């Protein structure tokens, strides 16, 4: 039986995985993937809460918007990463260190 | 269903003008050849559009507060006032981009287009009345800002600034959404008014979920206004971006974030409740930390832009301190602070940008002996620095005084003391520029082309409000007291 708590557990695991990826990985693409995991965790939360607890459309609408905006954000993020790669020939986060005092 | 969108069109004309302006600019930009230098029609169109927006906002000022689009947007005097300040900031940033050498000539039109786009996001955020519009506003602001920070696309520093902005932005937006999803789950609504109704009557189990959720929600706003645990991106982005972009970032996204935070605080936490105590406690701690970290780190900086970035962090802290006092007086003093902050920041960035265009960098030493070459500009810079420190009779003093007095009236003595001490610390690095400009010998005799007659006049006209707001503030505040600024 799939209940609300299973959905919440899965989304919590996704969230923690996202945080872990962002902290532990040094590859910028991996960090962007971590961000996607977190966004998907919250989209799943919205959908699950709507199905089991609050029977209104607001949660579904929120999840749809999250999916759309996550795509936009990934597009812009990847564009900037490509530019960074062309200039620096690296996608290692430690190479982004010109701007430190 | 309420299908009365067109019936309310009188209330959202400013937004409509901005959207049409953005689309129009994109079409207009396509008519130019790629290497065409002087694109003055785009500049004129932007100016006309923004002035029209300002006019529509002024016309909106007299209307009463109204929630439109099924309560997802609220148009009231508070949001209209903040929008007017943001439009003024955008106008000034676009005028600066016109003659700045920090942006590639062919990308100046893109700057104007994206500035208008970010302004639309700021409008949405300033009048957000449910979590969806709130999130959309933050993302419209952010996604365009990432591109704008990386506008100098052949410059390593600029693309690194964009990269850092995008990564930090994505992380904090994700944290905020996760918090929002639990708030929605527990309370069953995304409308701010619905959430506000539920907050005083929470069980302790609900509180246990909501407390961390609200902290996560704060992460999203805290990142936009660069408050302390989420401020790391700000100095890097400010330093790496072209100066007109930095000017824009220091004003529009920050004020939009402050407006959203004010609305959330004032709508959610009207009645005393455990949540309110927790939220106010969080704000107090964050505000004290933001001021202190911003000011202390600013001391050691060599680049003026980076120093201004840290100083804008500390100013965000001061505005947060005003938000702690949730009443009319507190909100009015924060709005007043925002207006004075606009003019002070603009003058400081204009002069820095012109000096930087001349010498190619913005180290403190480039300001040495400015008073011997351009006495007028040096005096303006000194005035603004005194005002940022908070010396009477300038606007910065009055703004700080208002916030401190509202803090003392609401018995937040500790925060008031921290604010006072921080002003003393900030005097060190602000007055350093004044000392360099007046006491050091000049490095060279060369002329700085940027200080033409027209630009000097623009800078002077932006410094005048610093005096006017500082001297006639009582009249202005009394006028503001007559109009009820915030209605919910």
HADDOCK unambig.tbl for C-alpha pairs under 7 A between the chains (distance, minus, plus):
assign (segid A and resid 35 and name CA) (segid B and resid 170 and name CA) 6.03 0.50 0.50
assign (segid A and resid 35 and name CA) (segid B and resid 171 and name CA) 5.80 0.50 0.50
assign (segid A and resid 35 and name CA) (segid B and resid 174 and name CA) 6.58 0.50 0.50
assign (segid A and resid 38 and name CA) (segid B and resid 174 and name CA) 5.48 0.50 0.50
assign (segid A and resid 39 and name CA) (segid B and resid 174 and name CA) 5.18 0.50 0.50
assign (segid A and resid 42 and name CA) (segid B and resid 177 and name CA) 5.95 0.50 0.50
assign (segid A and resid 42 and name CA) (segid B and resid 178 and name CA) 4.74 0.50 0.50
assign (segid A and resid 42 and name CA) (segid B and resid 181 and name CA) 5.91 0.50 0.50
assign (segid A and resid 45 and name CA) (segid B and resid 181 and name CA) 5.94 0.50 0.50
assign (segid A and resid 46 and name CA) (segid B and resid 181 and name CA) 5.40 0.50 0.50
assign (segid A and resid 49 and name CA) (segid B and resid 185 and name CA) 5.23 0.50 0.50
assign (segid A and resid 54 and name CA) (segid B and resid 188 and name CA) 5.42 0.50 0.50
assign (segid A and resid 58 and name CA) (segid B and resid 190 and name CA) 6.89 0.50 0.50
assign (segid A and resid 62 and name CA) (segid B and resid 132 and name CA) 6.42 0.50 0.50
assign (segid A and resid 73 and name CA) (segid B and resid 143 and name CA) 6.23 0.50 0.50
assign (segid A and resid 77 and name CA) (segid B and resid 166 and name CA) 6.06 0.50 0.50
assign (segid A and resid 80 and name CA) (segid B and resid 159 and name CA) 6.78 0.50 0.50
assign (segid A and resid 80 and name CA) (segid B and resid 162 and name CA) 6.77 0.50 0.50
assign (segid A and resid 80 and name CA) (segid B and resid 163 and name CA) 6.03 0.50 0.50
assign (segid A and resid 81 and name CA) (segid B and resid 163 and name CA) 6.58 0.50 0.50
assign (segid A and resid 83 and name CA) (segid B and resid 159 and name CA) 6.88 0.50 0.50
assign (segid A and resid 84 and name CA) (segid B and resid 159 and name CA) 5.86 0.50 0.50
assign (segid A and resid 84 and name CA) (segid B and resid 160 and name CA) 6.66 0.50 0.50
assign (segid A and resid 87 and name CA) (segid B and resid 156 and name CA) 6.34 0.50 0.50
assign (segid A and resid 96 and name CA) (segid B and resid 160 and name CA) 6.03 0.50 0.50
assign (segid A and resid 98 and name CA) (segid B and resid 157 and name CA) 6.56 0.50 0.50
assign (segid A and resid 99 and name CA) (segid B and resid 157 and name CA) 6.67 0.50 0.50
assign (segid A and resid 99 and name CA) (segid B and resid 236 and name CA) 5.58 0.50 0.50
assign (segid A and resid 99 and name CA) (segid B and resid 240 and name CA) 6.92 0.50 0.50
